């Protein structure tokens, strides 16, 4: 699949334009929901987590905090109620998520700070969702061709997400769609995914 320099520059220009407009929206959202997050649950407004990006580079992804500050400690107590197979954790009505957190997750407001990652160049608007290093180490051993997804910048949303495969669904199915995206990428494909994302509900709800 031949990708020209001009196409790559167009993708980056879309990211910068989308990131700048998005940061304005993010600023408005933070002014509105920021005080509500702090009122319900003392602690930092933003939450960062290490993810694996292009060429395996580790970067910090940003979100508006949607959980209580002791979420990681409480996870150990809740593992018995895990609804996912293996290492990923998911449970219905997770008590670690605040009331405001439920709202900002449902509306994807919590994901907006990732537009800063897009402007920095860690991420693109469109691409495979980035995973935590722990999961990358596990999946690269178990899933053939898994590491191909790290040949491109990870995205806020992607082909897998607009096809209903989000953070709490089969990783193997998601990888199939991520690889299809990489092998068939074009600027028009990105625009299509962007429109589908807006109409189907913004941004991947990554559960882990």
N, C-alpha and C positions, 0 to 999 in steps of 0.2 A: 504494500500500500504506500504509494509515493505521496509524501507531504512536502509541499514547497515552503520555502522561507516566507513568502508573502502570506500564505495561509496561516502559518504560525504567528506572524506579526498581527494578522487580523484577529486571531484568537486572543492574543495578549491585549490588543486595543479594546476588544469587547470586555475583557476582564477589568481593565482600568476604568473604562466608562461606567460599567455596571457597579464596580466597587465604589466609585466616587458618589454616584447617585444613592447606592445602598447605604453608605456611611451616614448620609444625611437622614435617611429613614431610621437607621440604627440610633442616631443621636436623639431623635424625637421619641423613639420607643424607650430608650434608657431614661429620659426625663420623666416619662409617664410610669413605667413599671419599676424603675430603680428604687424609689422610696417604698413601694409596696413589698418588694423583695426584702429590703432591709428591715422593714417593720415586722414582717412575719418571722424572719429568721436572721438574727444578727450574724455578721460575717462579711466577707468580701462580696462585692456585687458580681464580679466576673470570676469565672472558673477556667482554668487551663489544664490541658492534658497532653501528654506526648503522643504524637502520631507519626507514622512512617510515610514520607512523601516520595517525590520523584528521585530515582536512583538510590532509594533506601535511606535518604537523608531524614533524620529525626527533626521534627519541628513541634512547636506548641500550638495547639488548636484552641480557640477562644469561644466561650459560651457565656450567656448570662446564667448565673447559678440558679438551679431549679430544685436543689436538694438541701437538706439541713447539713450543717458543716461537718457533722460526725458520720456522714453517709458511708464512708469506706469502712469504719469500725463496725457499724451496724450491719453491714453486708454479711459479715462472718456469722452473725446470729441468725440471719434470714436464709442462709444457703439451703436449709432443709426444705424451704418452700419454693425453691428454684423451679421454673417451668421450662427451662431450656436444657437440652442435652449437653453434657460436657462442661466446658469451662465458662461459657457465657452465662450471665445472670439476668433473669427477667422474672418478674412476678406481677400479677394483677394487683392494682391498688397498693403499690409499693409505698410503705409508710415513711420512707426516707424522702419522698417528694413532697414539697410544700404545696399548699393550695394555690398560691400564685404560680408555683412551678408547674403544676398541672396545666394551668391556662397557657403559660408561655411555651410549653412543650407542644400542646395541641395546636396552637397557632404558629408554631415554629419561630416565635420571637426570640427564643433562647439561642437560636443558631445565627442570628444576624451578625454578631461580632466576628464571625468567620469572614465577613467581607473585608476586614482588616488583613486577614491571612491572604485573601485574593490580591489586595493592593500590594502587599509585601512580596508576592510572587511565590509564597509557599503553596498556594492552591489556585485553582481556576474556578470560574463559575460552574463549569460543566466538567465532569470527569469521574473516575471511580472514587467512591468514598474511602478516606484514609482510615487505616486500622491502628490499634495500639501495637507497640513492638512485640509484646507478649504473644498476641494472636498471629502476627505476621510470622514469627518464628515457628509457630505451630502449623499454620496453614501451608507454608512453603514446603514442609515435609510431607504433608498429606494430599495436597491438591496439585496435580500436574499443571504446569504453565502459570501457576499462581503469580509468580514474580513479574510476569509480563505487565501486570497492572501498574508496576512501579516505574515503567518506562515513560509515563506521562505524569503531569501534575495531577494530584487528586482534586476532586471537585466538591462543591457544596451540594450539588445534585447530579444525577447521572441517568443513563439509560436504564439501569437496574431499578432505580428508585421510581421513575415514571411508569415502570411496568409492575409496580406494586411490591417489589422486593426491597424491603427496608432492613434496618439493623437487626430485627428479630426474626428474620427469615433465613432460609437455607443459604449458607455461604457459597456452596457449590453452584447453585443456580445464579447467584449474584455474579460470581466470577465469569460464568459463561456469557452473561450479558455485558459485563465490563470488557471482556476480550472482544466481543462482537463490536462494541463501540470503538475500541482502539483500532481494530483492523478495518473499520469502515468510516473512520472519522472524516468529517468535512465541516466547514463553517456552517453550512446549511443544516447539517445534522445537529450541531450545537444549538442553533436557533430553534429548531423543532423541539428539542428537549427542554429549552428554556420556556417556550410557550406551554408545553405539556405540564411542566412543573407549576407554573402559575395557575393553570386551570385545574390541576389535580390536587393542589395543596402544596405549599412551598416547603422545600428542603427535607432531606432524609431524617427520619426520627431514629437516630442511632441509639440503641438501648444500652450499649455497654461503653 
